[in-house]
Amino acid sequence: MQGLVALSLDALSSVAYGPEAIALVLVAAGTSRVRLTLPVTLAIVALLTVLVVSYRQVIAVHPDGGGSYAVARDDLGPRAGVLAAAALVIDYVLTVAVSLAAGAATLASAFPALLPYLLETSLAVLVVLTAVNLYGIADSARVLMLPTLLFIVTILGIVAVGLARTHPAATVGSGVVSHADEALGLMLLLRAFAAGCTALTGVEAIANGVPMFRRPRVAHAQRTELMLGALLGVMLVGLALLIRRDTVVPRDGVTILAQLTAGAFGSGRTYQAASVIVAIALTLAANTSFGGLPVLLSLLAKDRRLPHLFALRGERPVHRYGVLAVAVAAGLLLIAVNARTNRLLPLFAVGVFTGFTISQIGLVTHWARVRPPRWAGTALLNGTGAALTAVATLVLLVTKFTEGAWVVVVVVPLLIALFTRIRHYYDGMARELHLGTLPDRRPEPSPAGRLVIVALQRFGAMTGPALSAALSLGEETIAVIVSTDETDARTLRDQWERWNPGVRLEIVPSPRETRIRPLLEYIARTAAQEDRPLLVLVPTVRSTRPRYRFLYDQGGILLAESVREHVPGALVCVMPCRIDT
């Protein structure tokens, strides 16, 4: 049960926008055609059955998790793996954007005052989620247990109470969103099917997270996948029955689910409470991407397909750069579409079904290679699933290309090119540095002792420790400081001679009151004149309070980077002096 709670909210919450996506397509042929939501939903549930069976097989074949990325990488090769990774990145980012936009629309349905502020509401929740995840509060089954159960009870309650009534208890919203301007035909039904398939998002999450289950992991994960499929199927069919019976059509200012909620519970406090529960569930569904995408980015970084910084974990521990990448990408997407769910769904479905198709084709290849008993029937099932999801993807690309699906066509190849280019760079670097191989000769010490240059900014409490560290690191130490005029230089020289630390002081003039360039030029000249190893020690100030760190001079860090960039062979050591203010 805990596995279902922890990994199913993304899939279950999709009932908040999946049926609406179907109705938005069908209403173009007239309000009466919305009744066809039920047969379209039944076709989607049939596909859901195929996917559940297939992902139960994925769980058995790849018990270490990874889902479509693992299947593509291991069964179809690295190129397919990169394609699956690109589709998953889009899927995760759109999960955040769609869930937050749908949550804002749900709240606005119950509280109309929020309707003009859908984008602001979505971005505000995104900021909170980002802060929480950067702080390091991870998802857990205990945290998700109550919201998930409340959401399931709410949706099933809407279905049960709504079907028990002879007519809706209340009607909310005004004005039909669209008028009849298309003829009902096969293409329109295919478009409705493809759009409604967004309700299947998140079905793969359990296959991605197999390692989190207790032993026996495979059995528990497969059972959880089956429970998810059954629960999601019941919800979808129940909501479709209500849409068919009451001819619920898309209206301005409210969602389809909000109309069904009002039809079951009326438009009072219960209606508002149910809307809040749905909005919370959608928010938590968005939060799953903050746990999933940073992990995927870290895997890609370990495979040398993204910068290594995405593999770094913070003190909490958190993949901080991955969390920020999710937040920035989702925020830009929400701003681009003004937090309108219907404008995001075509992009969402294309990314999701690309991953579905790849995993199904990978399983067909796996069964054909391994050939276990009765493998042909299993391969036929996976091939059928691949064909259905491929058709859904193509229909969405063709019919929604000008409405935003073109973005996926552009972004996926760009991501693949990015992953490939970064891998080529890291491979070239590894060849040049002969990484993984031992040198031909043993290292020999330098015959001359090391020269240490201490780059000082002003004399103070950190000067003594810096010189002590320098004297312990090299044979000779030189302190260097920049002076802006002759009077300042004489004052510095007098102070140094009175202190007499036993270290030579070099004063570098800087009439233009710049510090980094004169120091860099002095260090470069010294390095060119010396035949011995050179180490540059850069003392810096670092506050123990992170909020104050931006107040300190960053010149030391810039100098260290400049020396690394322009003085080949010089070692650079940054020595922090920590203060409590």
Stockholm file with secondary structure:
# STOCKHOLM 1.0

chainA/1-581         MQGLVALSLDALSSVAYGPEAIALVLVAAGTSRVRLTLPVTLAIVALLTVLVVSYRQVIAVHPDGGGSYAVARDDLGPRAGVLAAAALVIDYVLTVAVSLAAGAATLASAFPALLPYLLETSLAVLVVLTAVNLYGIADSARVLMLPTLLFIVTILGIVAVGLARTHPAATVGSGVVSHADEALGLMLLLRAFAAGCTALTGVEAIANGVPMFRRPRVAHAQRTELMLGALLGVMLVGLALLIRRDTVVPRDGVTILAQLTAGAFGSGRTYQAASVIVAIALTLAANTSFGGLPVLLSLLAKDRRLPHLFALRGERPVHRYGVLAVAVAAGLLLIAVNARTNRLLPLFAVGVFTGFTISQIGLVTHWARVRPPRWAGTALLNGTGAALTAVATLVLLVTKFTEGAWVVVVVVPLLIALFTRIRHYYDGMARELHLGTLPDRRPEPSPAGRLVIVALQRFGAMTGPALSAALSLGEETIAVIVSTDETDARTLRDQWERWNPGVRLEIVPSPRETRIRPLLEYIARTAAQEDRPLLVLVPTVRSTRPRYRFLYDQGGILLAESVREHVPGALVCVMPCRIDT
#=GR chainA/1-581 SS CHHHHHHHHHHHGGGGTHHHHHHHHHGGGCGGGGGGHHHHHHHHHHHHHHHHHHHHHHHHHCTTCCHHHHHIIIIICHHHHHHHHHHHHHHHHHHHHHHHHHHHHHHHHHCGGGGGGHHHHHHHHHHHHHHHHHHTCCCCHHHHHHHHHHHHHHHHHHHHHHHHSSSCSCCCCEEESCCCCSCCCHHHHHHHHHHHGGGGTTTTHHHHTGGGSCSSHHHHHHHHHHHHHHHHHHHHHHHHHHHHHHTCCCEETBCHHHHHHHHHHCSSHHHHHHHHHHHHHHHHHHHHHHHHHHHHHHHHHHTTSSCGGGGCCCSSSCCHHHHHHHHHHHHHHHHHHTTCHHHHHHHHHHHHHHHHHHHHHHHHHHHHHHCCTTHHHHHHHHHHHHHHHHHHHHHHHHHSIIIIIHHHHHHHHHHHHHHHHHHHHHHHHHHHHTTTSCCSSCCCCCSSCCEEEEEESSCSTTHHHHHHHHHHHCSEEEEEEEESSHHHHHHHHHHHHHHCCSSEEEEEECTTCCCHHHHHHHHHHHHHHCSSCEEEEEEEEEESSGGGGGGSCCHHHHHHHHHHHHSTTCEEEEEEEEECC
#=GC SS_cons         CHHHHHHHHHHHGGGGTHHHHHHHHHGGGCGGGGGGHHHHHHHHHHHHHHHHHHHHHHHHHCTTCCHHHHHIIIIICHHHHHHHHHHHHHHHHHHHHHHHHHHHHHHHHHCGGGGGGHHHHHHHHHHHHHHHHHHTCCCCHHHHHHHHHHHHHHHHHHHHHHHHSSSCSCCCCEEESCCCCSCCCHHHHHHHHHHHGGGGTTTTHHHHTGGGSCSSHHHHHHHHHHHHHHHHHHHHHHHHHHHHHHTCCCEETBCHHHHHHHHHHCSSHHHHHHHHHHHHHHHHHHHHHHHHHHHHHHHHHHTTSSCGGGGCCCSSSCCHHHHHHHHHHHHHHHHHHTTCHHHHHHHHHHHHHHHHHHHHHHHHHHHHHHCCTTHHHHHHHHHHHHHHHHHHHHHHHHHSIIIIIHHHHHHHHHHHHHHHHHHHHHHHHHHHHTTTSCCSSCCCCCSSCCEEEEEESSCSTTHHHHHHHHHHHCSEEEEEEEESSHHHHHHHHHHHHHHCCSSEEEEEECTTCCCHHHHHHHHHHHHHHCSSCEEEEEEEEEESSGGGGGGSCCHHHHHHHHHHHHSTTCEEEEEEEEECC
//
